[in-house]
Amino acid sequence: MSKLQMVRKVTCVTTNKEQPSDLDYWQSRSISERIDAIEMLRESYMSYQKNVPQRFQRVYRITQQT
């Protein structure tokens, strides 16, 4: 005989105030972990883009000293 198992679906409803803050989470991570996460997101985003070089653009400003 096979045993029948009942599967129950559980749904939790919360408000935004009850959820932990993303800022608190990322502030608790080390700097290297934050940079690794940013790089992972950048690589993921760039993999979906076509005809875009996978590097950051250089931005600079030339000013005159008076």
N, CA, C and O atoms as a GROMACS GRO file, in nm:
protein
  264
    1MET      N    1   0.083  -0.120   0.000
    1MET     CA    2   0.000   0.000   0.000
    1MET      C    3   0.087   0.125   0.000
    1MET      O    4   0.192   0.129   0.063
    2SER      N    5   0.041   0.224  -0.070
    2SER     CA    6   0.115   0.351  -0.070
    2SER      C    7   0.050   0.446   0.029
    2SER      O    8  -0.072   0.448   0.046
    3LYS      N    9   0.134   0.524   0.093
    3LYS     CA   10   0.083   0.620   0.189
    3LYS      C   11   0.047   0.750   0.116
    3LYS      O   12   0.123   0.796   0.031
    4LEU      N   13  -0.062   0.806   0.148
    4LEU     CA   14  -0.103   0.935   0.093
    4LEU      C   15  -0.058   1.045   0.187
    4LEU      O   16  -0.075   1.035   0.309
    5GLN      N   17  -0.001   1.148   0.130
    5GLN     CA   18   0.042   1.261   0.212
    5GLN      C   19  -0.036   1.385   0.171
    5GLN      O   20  -0.061   1.408   0.053
    6MET      N   21  -0.072   1.461   0.269
    6MET     CA   22  -0.144   1.585   0.243
    6MET      C   23  -0.043   1.698   0.235
    6MET      O   24   0.041   1.713   0.324
    7VAL      N   25  -0.051   1.778   0.131
    7VAL     CA   26   0.037   1.893   0.115
    7VAL      C   27  -0.047   2.017   0.142
    7VAL      O   28  -0.152   2.038   0.081
    8ARG      N   29   0.003   2.098   0.233
    8ARG     CA   30  -0.069   2.221   0.267
    8ARG      C   31   0.009   2.339   0.213
    8ARG      O   32   0.131   2.348   0.228
    9LYS      N   33  -0.062   2.428   0.152
    9LYS     CA   34   0.001   2.549   0.100
    9LYS      C   35  -0.013   2.657   0.207
    9LYS      O   36  -0.122   2.685   0.256
   10VAL      N   37   0.100   2.716   0.243
   10VAL     CA   38   0.102   2.819   0.346
   10VAL      C   39   0.139   2.951   0.281
   10VAL      O   40   0.238   2.959   0.208
   11THR      N   41   0.060   3.052   0.306
   11THR     CA   42   0.085   3.185   0.253
   11THR      C   43   0.094   3.283   0.369
   11THR      O   44   0.005   3.288   0.454
   12CYS      N   45   0.202   3.360   0.371
   12CYS     CA   46   0.220   3.461   0.475
   12CYS      C   47   0.204   3.599   0.412
   12CYS      O   48   0.267   3.630   0.311
   13VAL      N   49   0.122   3.680   0.471
   13VAL     CA   50   0.100   3.815   0.422
   13VAL      C   51   0.159   3.911   0.525
   13VAL      O   52   0.125   3.906   0.643
   14THR      N   53   0.248   4.000   0.478
   14THR     CA   54   0.310   4.096   0.567
   14THR      C   55   0.303   4.234   0.505
   14THR      O   56   0.274   4.248   0.386
   15THR      N   57   0.330   4.333   0.584
   15THR     CA   58   0.337   4.469   0.533
   15THR      C   59   0.484   4.504   0.516
   15THR      O   60   0.571   4.434   0.567
   16ASN      N   61   0.512   4.612   0.444
   16ASN     CA   62   0.650   4.655   0.425
   16ASN      C   63   0.717   4.691   0.557
   16ASN      O   64   0.838   4.673   0.571
   17LYS      N   65   0.641   4.740   0.652
   17LYS     CA   66   0.698   4.778   0.781
   17LYS      C   67   0.746   4.657   0.859
   17LYS      O   68   0.837   4.669   0.941
   18GLU      N   69   0.686   4.541   0.835
   18GLU     CA   70   0.723   4.420   0.908
   18GLU      C   71   0.845   4.350   0.848
   18GLU      O   72   0.907   4.266   0.914
   19GLN      N   73   0.880   4.384   0.724
   19GLN     CA   74   0.992   4.319   0.659
   19GLN      C   75   1.123   4.387   0.698
   19GLN      O   76   1.126   4.508   0.722
   20PRO      N   77   1.230   4.309   0.705
   20PRO     CA   78   1.359   4.370   0.739
   20PRO      C   79   1.405   4.466   0.630
   20PRO      O   80   1.371   4.450   0.512
   21SER      N   81   1.481   4.563   0.669
   21SER     CA   82   1.527   4.666   0.577
   21SER      C   83   1.641   4.614   0.490
   21SER      O   84   1.733   4.549   0.540
   22ASP      N   85   1.635   4.643   0.359
   22ASP     CA   86   1.745   4.608   0.270
   22ASP      C   87   1.870   4.685   0.309
   22ASP      O   88   1.981   4.632   0.303
   23LEU      N   89   1.852   4.809   0.349
   23LEU     CA   90   1.966   4.892   0.388
   23LEU      C   91   2.039   4.830   0.507
   23LEU      O   92   2.162   4.823   0.508
   24ASP      N   93   1.964   4.784   0.606
   24ASP     CA   94   2.026   4.720   0.722
   24ASP      C   95   2.104   4.595   0.681
   24ASP      O   96   2.214   4.570   0.731
   25TYR      N   97   2.047   4.518   0.588
   25TYR     CA   98   2.115   4.397   0.542
   25TYR      C   99   2.247   4.431   0.475
   25TYR      O  100   2.351   4.374   0.509
   26TRP      N  101   2.244   4.525   0.380
   26TRP     CA  102   2.366   4.556   0.306
   26TRP      C  103   2.470   4.627   0.392
   26TRP      O  104   2.590   4.614   0.368
   27GLN      N  105   2.426   4.702   0.490
   27GLN     CA  106   2.522   4.765   0.581
   27GLN      C  107   2.589   4.661   0.671
   27GLN      O  108   2.699   4.684   0.721
   28SER      N  109   2.524   4.548   0.691
   28SER     CA  110   2.584   4.444   0.774
   28SER      C  111   2.684   4.358   0.695
   28SER      O  112   2.759   4.281   0.755
   29ARG      N  113   2.685   4.370   0.563
   29ARG     CA  114   2.778   4.295   0.478
   29ARG      C  115   2.912   4.369   0.469
   29ARG      O  116   2.918   4.491   0.485
   30SER      N  117   3.019   4.295   0.444
   30SER     CA  118   3.150   4.358   0.428
   30SER      C  119   3.156   4.431   0.294
   30SER      O  120   3.074   4.408   0.205
   31ILE      N  121   3.253   4.519   0.282
   31ILE     CA  122   3.267   4.596   0.158
   31ILE      C  123   3.292   4.504   0.040
   31ILE      O  124   3.237   4.525  -0.068
   32SER      N  125   3.374   4.402   0.059
   32SER     CA  126   3.403   4.310  -0.053
   32SER      C  127   3.278   4.233  -0.095
   32SER      O  128   3.261   4.205  -0.214
   33GLU      N  129   3.192   4.198   0.000
   33GLU     CA  130   3.066   4.129  -0.034
   33GLU      C  131   2.975   4.222  -0.113
   33GLU      O  132   2.908   4.177  -0.207
   34ARG      N  133   2.971   4.349  -0.078
   34ARG     CA  134   2.887   4.445  -0.150
   34ARG      C  135   2.937   4.463  -0.293
   34ARG      O  136   2.858   4.466  -0.387
   35ILE      N  137   3.069   4.476  -0.308
   35ILE     CA  138   3.125   4.493  -0.442
   35ILE      C  139   3.102   4.368  -0.526
   35ILE      O  140   3.071   4.379  -0.645
   36ASP      N  141   3.116   4.250  -0.467
   36ASP     CA  142   3.089   4.126  -0.539
   36ASP      C  143   2.944   4.120  -0.586
   36ASP      O  144   2.916   4.075  -0.697
   37ALA      N  145   2.851   4.164  -0.502
   37ALA     CA  146   2.709   4.164  -0.538
   37ALA      C  147   2.683   4.262  -0.653
   37ALA      O  148   2.606   4.230  -0.744
   38ILE      N  149   2.745   4.378  -0.648
   38ILE     CA  150   2.728   4.476  -0.756
   38ILE      C  151   2.784   4.421  -0.886
   38ILE      O  152   2.721   4.436  -0.992
   39GLU      N  153   2.898   4.358  -0.880
   39GLU     CA  154   2.959   4.301  -1.001
   39GLU      C  155   2.872   4.190  -1.058
   39GLU      O  156   2.858   4.180  -1.180
   40MET      N  157   2.814   4.106  -0.972
   40MET     CA  158   2.725   4.000  -1.019
   40MET      C  159   2.604   4.060  -1.090
   40MET      O  160   2.564   4.011  -1.196
   41LEU      N  161   2.544   4.164  -1.032
   41LEU     CA  162   2.430   4.229  -1.095
   41LEU      C  163   2.467   4.293  -1.228
   41LEU      O  164   2.392   4.285  -1.326
   42ARG      N  165   2.584   4.357  -1.233
   42ARG     CA  166   2.630   4.422  -1.356
   42ARG      C  167   2.652   4.318  -1.466
   42ARG      O  168   2.610   4.339  -1.580
   43GLU      N  169   2.718   4.207  -1.432
   43GLU     CA  170   2.741   4.102  -1.531
   43GLU      C  171   2.610   4.042  -1.581
   43GLU      O  172   2.595   4.014  -1.699
   44SER      N  173   2.516   4.023  -1.490
   44SER     CA  174   2.386   3.970  -1.528
   44SER      C  175   2.313   4.065  -1.622
   44SER      O  176   2.257   4.021  -1.722
   45TYR      N  177   2.314   4.192  -1.591
   45TYR     CA  178   2.249   4.293  -1.674
   45TYR      C  179   2.315   4.299  -1.811
   45TYR      O  180   2.247   4.302  -1.913
   46MET      N  181   2.449   4.301  -1.814
   46MET     CA  182   2.521   4.314  -1.939
   46MET      C  183   2.506   4.191  -2.028
   46MET      O  184   2.518   4.202  -2.150
   47SER      N  185   2.478   4.076  -1.971
   47SER     CA  186   2.462   3.956  -2.052
   47SER      C  187   2.334   3.962  -2.136
   47SER      O  188   2.323   3.892  -2.237
   48TYR      N  189   2.238   4.045  -2.097
   48TYR     CA  190   2.115   4.060  -2.173
   48TYR      C  191   2.122   4.171  -2.277
   48TYR      O  192   2.036   4.180  -2.364
   49GLN      N  193   2.224   4.255  -2.269
   49GLN     CA  194   2.240   4.366  -2.362
   49GLN      C  195   2.320   4.321  -2.483
   49GLN      O  196   2.418   4.248  -2.469
   50LYS      N  197   2.279   4.364  -2.600
   50LYS     CA  198   2.350   4.331  -2.723
   50LYS      C  199   2.424   4.455  -2.772
   50LYS      O  200   2.376   4.567  -2.756
   51ASN      N  201   2.540   4.434  -2.832
   51ASN     CA  202   2.620   4.541  -2.892
   51ASN      C  203   2.661   4.649  -2.793
   51ASN      O  204   2.674   4.766  -2.829
   52VAL      N  205   2.682   4.610  -2.668
   52VAL     CA  206   2.728   4.704  -2.567
   52VAL      C  207   2.857   4.647  -2.509
   52VAL      O  208   2.859   4.533  -2.462
   53PRO      N  209   2.965   4.726  -2.511
   53PRO     CA  210   3.089   4.674  -2.451
   53PRO      C  211   3.070   4.651  -2.301
   53PRO      O  212   3.008   4.732  -2.233
   54GLN      N  213   3.124   4.541  -2.252
   54GLN     CA  214   3.105   4.507  -2.112
   54GLN      C  215   3.210   4.575  -2.025
   54GLN      O  216   3.298   4.510  -1.969
   55ARG      N  217   3.198   4.704  -2.014
   55ARG     CA  218   3.286   4.783  -1.928
   55ARG      C  219   3.213   4.911  -1.893
   55ARG      O  220   3.116   4.949  -1.958
   56PHE      N  221   3.261   4.977  -1.790
   56PHE     CA  222   3.204   5.105  -1.753
   56PHE      C  223   3.259   5.213  -1.845
   56PHE      O  224   3.374   5.206  -1.888
   57GLN      N  225   3.177   5.310  -1.875
   57GLN     CA  226   3.225   5.424  -1.953
   57GLN      C  227   3.308   5.514  -1.862
   57GLN      O  228   3.279   5.529  -1.744
   58ARG      N  229   3.410   5.572  -1.921
   58ARG     CA  230   3.489   5.666  -1.844
   58ARG      C  231   3.424   5.802  -1.852
   58ARG      O  232   3.384   5.849  -1.959
   59VAL      N  233   3.413   5.864  -1.738
   59VAL     CA  234   3.354   5.996  -1.730
   59VAL      C  235   3.457   6.087  -1.667
   59VAL      O  236   3.510   6.057  -1.560
   60TYR      N  237   3.485   6.198  -1.733
   60TYR     CA  238   3.581   6.293  -1.677
   60TYR      C  239   3.542   6.433  -1.719
   60TYR      O  240   3.464   6.452  -1.812
   61ARG      N  241   3.595   6.529  -1.650
   61ARG     CA  242   3.565   6.669  -1.675
   61ARG      C  243   3.697   6.745  -1.674
   61ARG      O  244   3.779   6.728  -1.584
   62ILE      N  245   3.716   6.829  -1.773
   62ILE     CA  246   3.836   6.912  -1.780
   62ILE      C  247   3.797   7.050  -1.731
   62ILE      O  248   3.704   7.112  -1.782
   63THR      N  249   3.869   7.096  -1.632
   63THR     CA  250   3.842   7.228  -1.578
   63THR      C  251   3.966   7.313  -1.589
   63THR      O  252   4.077   7.261  -1.598
   64GLN      N  253   3.949   7.442  -1.590
   64GLN     CA  254   4.062   7.534  -1.596
   64GLN      C  255   4.081   7.595  -1.458
   64GLN      O  256   3.987   7.634  -1.390
   65GLN      N  257   4.206   7.600  -1.421
   65GLN     CA  258   4.239   7.659  -1.292
   65GLN      C  259   4.262   7.808  -1.312
   65GLN      O  260   4.338   7.846  -1.401
   66THR      N  261   4.199   7.893  -1.232
   66THR     CA  262   4.216   8.038  -1.249
   66THR      C  263   4.301   8.097  -1.140
   66THR      O  264   4.326   8.217  -1.139
   0.00000   0.00000   0.00000
